[in-house]
Amino acid sequence: MSNAETTYSVAERVATLTLNRPDKLNAWTAVMEQEVRAAMDAADNDESVRVIVLTGAGRGFCAGADMSLLNTVATQGLDDRGRKQALATRGNRKGVRADFHRKYSYFPALSKPVIAAINGPVVGLGLVIALYCDLRFASDAAKFSTAFSRRGLVAEYGMAWMLPRLVGLPNALDLLFSARTIDAAEAQRIGLVNQVFANEQFTEKVNAYARELASSVSPRSMRVMKRQVYDAMFQTLAEAIETSEQEMLASLQSEDFKEGVAHFLEKRAPQFKGK
């Protein structure tokens, strides 16, 4: 897949999407947004892909919205086209909650796990993107900041909903109000990232985890569990239990369930088909 501001590759059932403006710390642009959407759709529709990794080229993950764009908006304001782009939705997708049709909240609607490989600074809109990924792994060189309050902005694109669910209300308010920069160790301590790896081994460690998911677990199970978890955010406990009971019965009739039992008893590597 040839793009101007991203790169995309597939190996060992893992699709790697890289934000590729290293001289700008991968600051976010409209072009990048379009390319990321196209690549995510391509990965989700590719049967050879089971896991998606999103990362940044060079020494940063994403430094937020490109400052030239912010400067234009600050000095000239938004025209009608700019307002529409800022509020754009992804469009309807069968069986997906309307909550996951919004501008950046579509990652949870993808049927495959999305891992944010945070290799360096992640700021503002870049942090919004990372929050919508399913898992976040950080290099020990990574730095994090919401940034918005220091630009006269607000908790954008649903960050006020996502961030407290990951780090708790007090930590979320601290990070939003102060926009202070935190390091990877603190990000892990408060639950913002799942794991932190040494920078020298970062890519290797993330890829090893992604390959483990892609080769050793049922893609059907991951697909269903991802939907269960995000839907459960809007359900009562009773509704979540009812959903799990229905999905359990369906899983017992699936090919992946039969293979899951067979490979364990036969002491061999699994050959899941995702069905």
Secondary structure, 3 states (H helix, E strand, C coil): CCCCCEEEEEECCEEEEEECCHHHCCCECHHHHHHHHHHHHHHHHCCCCCEEEEEECCCCCECCECHHHHHHHHHHCCCHHHHHHHCCECCCCCCCCHHHHECCCCHHHCCCCEEEEECCCEECHHHHHHHCCCEEEEECCCEEECCHHHHCCCCCCCHHHHHHHHHCHHHHHHHHHHCCCEEHHHHHHCCCCCEEECHHHHHHHHHHHHHHHHHHCCHHHHHHHHHHHHHHCCCCHHHHHHHHHHHHHHHCCCHHHHHHHHHHHHCCCCCCCCC
